[in-house]
Amino acid sequence: MSKEYDDGGPAFPALGNTYGNANKGMTLWDYYAAAALTGQESNPNNDWDYNESAQIAAKMADAMIAERKKRFK
């Protein structure tokens, strides 16, 4: 059984039901993690391996979702 977590919902929700409910696309959590990873990897002094970078990006995405929950109750 997988752990449930708040992924923030769709990052770019489509209006209407054009494509059905089969694919809602990227979640807000995925978007935040990708943005964090892009920032980390653009740093020329970054000496983390890919696993470390992914873990840090995931933690940053979790933190951004948590902060967003505080602001948008």
C-alpha positions in Angstrom: 0.0 0.0 0.0 1.4 3.4 -1.0 1.6 6.3 1.4 -1.0 9.0 0.6 0.4 12.5 0.4 -0.8 15.9 -0.6 0.5 16.5 -4.1 -1.2 19.9 -4.5 -3.5 18.7 -7.3 -3.0 19.5 -11.0 -0.4 22.1 -11.8 -2.1 23.1 -15.1 -5.7 22.0 -14.8 -7.6 21.8 -18.1 -11.0 23.6 -18.3 -13.9 21.3 -18.9 -13.7 17.6 -19.5 -12.0 17.7 -22.9 -9.7 14.7 -22.3 -11.7 12.9 -19.7 -10.3 12.0 -16.3 -7.7 9.5 -17.5 -4.8 12.0 -17.4 -4.8 15.1 -15.3 -1.1 15.8 -16.0 1.6 17.0 -13.8 0.8 17.7 -10.1 1.8 20.8 -8.4 4.2 18.7 -6.3 5.9 17.5 -9.5 6.1 21.0 -10.8 7.7 22.3 -7.6 10.2 19.4 -7.5 11.2 20.0 -11.1 11.7 23.7 -10.5 13.8 22.9 -7.4 15.9 20.4 -9.3 16.4 22.8 -12.2 17.7 25.4 -9.7 20.1 23.0 -8.0 21.5 21.6 -11.2 22.1 25.0 -12.7 24.5 25.8 -9.9 28.0 25.2 -11.3 29.3 24.5 -7.7 26.8 21.7 -7.2 28.7 18.5 -6.3 25.7 16.3 -5.3 25.0 13.1 -7.2 21.6 12.7 -8.9 20.1 10.7 -6.0 21.0 13.5 -3.5 19.6 16.2 -5.9 16.4 14.3 -6.3 16.0 13.8 -2.5 16.6 17.5 -1.9 14.2 18.5 -4.6 11.5 16.2 -3.1 12.0 17.7 0.3 11.7 21.2 -1.2 8.5 20.3 -3.0 7.1 18.9 0.3 8.0 22.2 2.1 6.4 24.3 -0.6 3.2 22.3 -0.5 3.2 22.6 3.3 3.7 26.3 3.2 1.0 26.7 0.5 -1.4 24.8 2.8 -0.8 27.4 5.5 -1.5 30.3 3.2 -4.5 29.0 1.3 -6.6 27.3 3.9 
